[in-house]
Amino acid sequence: MEQYYGTGRRKTAVARVFLRPGGGRITVNGKDFQTFFRGLLSAVQALEPLKATNTAGRYDVLITVHGGGPSGQADAIKLGVSRALQKVDPNFRTVLKQGGYLTRDDRVVERKKYGLHKARRAPQYSKR
């Protein structure tokens, strides 16, 4: 059976995306896509690369994602789907690139430093 693979990352979330020819079922960690991302608006954007390339009903999407929160996971899935679609047909690259789906958002949370409350928040100054 033919399948295409793409890895997506965002913040600390990592998504492994497999595209297999099928009826358009989308599974995330063994659950249906809608039940996994219950009511999250950014999760709908994760499937935009499929709409942009007009492949929405042609492939079953099997996703395993771990790390991070729902928002980071949804963005990781978006990048993974885009990379997998690029392997399906290299001509999709121009459409995906113009939509900004192939760009990896490398922003991560800055680490906390000693002597500070947070990454940059210093203790309140006291004159006396």
N, C-alpha and C positions, 0 to 999 in steps of 0.2 A: 504494500500500500504506500502510495506517495504522500509525503508530508513535508512541510516547510517549517523551519524553526527560526525564532528570533528572540534575543535577550533584551529586556528593557530594564533600565535602572533609573531611580529618582530618589533623592535624599538617601534613606537607608533601605528602601524597598527594592527587591529584585524580582522580576517577573520572567518566567520562561513560557513562551507562547508557541504552540504547535498549530499549524493550519493543515487540515485534512479535507479533501473534497467531500462534500456532504450537503446537508439541508440547511445549515446556518445555526446549528445549536452552539451556544456559548457556555462553557463550563469553567468555573473558577474554583480551584481546590476541591473539586468533586461536587460543588453546589452550582445551582443555576445562577447566571450572572445577576439577575434581578434580586434574588434572595441574598446573594453575597454583598452587593452594594445597595442595601435597602434605602431608597430615598436620597441617594447622593447624586447631586447634579453633575459633578465633575466626572462621575463614572460613565455617564452617557457620552462624554467627549472622548473617552478611551476607545470608542468604536468608530470615531469619525474617519480614520484612515480607510476603513472598509467602505464607507459611503463615498469617500473621495475617489476611490478607484472602481466604484460600481461592482464590488465583489461581495456585497452584504449577505446574500442568501446562498452563495456558492460553496462556502467553506464552513466546516465545523471548527470552532476555535476551542482548543484545550489549553487552559492557563493554570500554571502553578505559581503562586506569588507568596513571598514571605518578607517580613521586616517592614518597618515603617508603619504609617497609618493609612486610612482609607484614601486620602488625597494623593499621597505619594505612590500608593499601589496603583491607583487609576492611571497616573501619569506614566508609571513604569510599564503598564499594560499597553498604553498607547504607543510607546516607543517600540515595544516588542512586536506588536501587530504590524507596525510600519516596516520594521526590518524583515519580518517574515514575508510580507507582501512583496518586498523588493526582490526576494529570492524567487517568488512565484513568477514574476515577470519584470525583468530589469527596466522595461519601459515605464513602469509605475514610478520610478525614481523621480522624474521631473515633477509629477503631480504631487508626490509626497513631500518633496523638497520645497515646493512653492507654498504648500500648506503649513510648513514648519514642523512636520511630524517626524523628521529624521534628526532633529537637533536634540542632543542630550543636555538636559538642564542640570548643570553640575553644582548647583548651589546646595550646600549642606549646612547643618546647624554648627555654629562655631563652638569650640569646646570651652568649658568653664576654666578660668584661670584661678590660681590660689591667690588669696588676699582680696578677691572680688566676690560680690554676691552672685553675679551671673557671668556671662562671657565678658561683658564690658562695664556692667553696673558696679561702681565703686561704693564702698561704705560712705554714709553721709558724713560730711566734714563737720567737725565740732571745734569751734574756736576755744572754748573753755571746757 
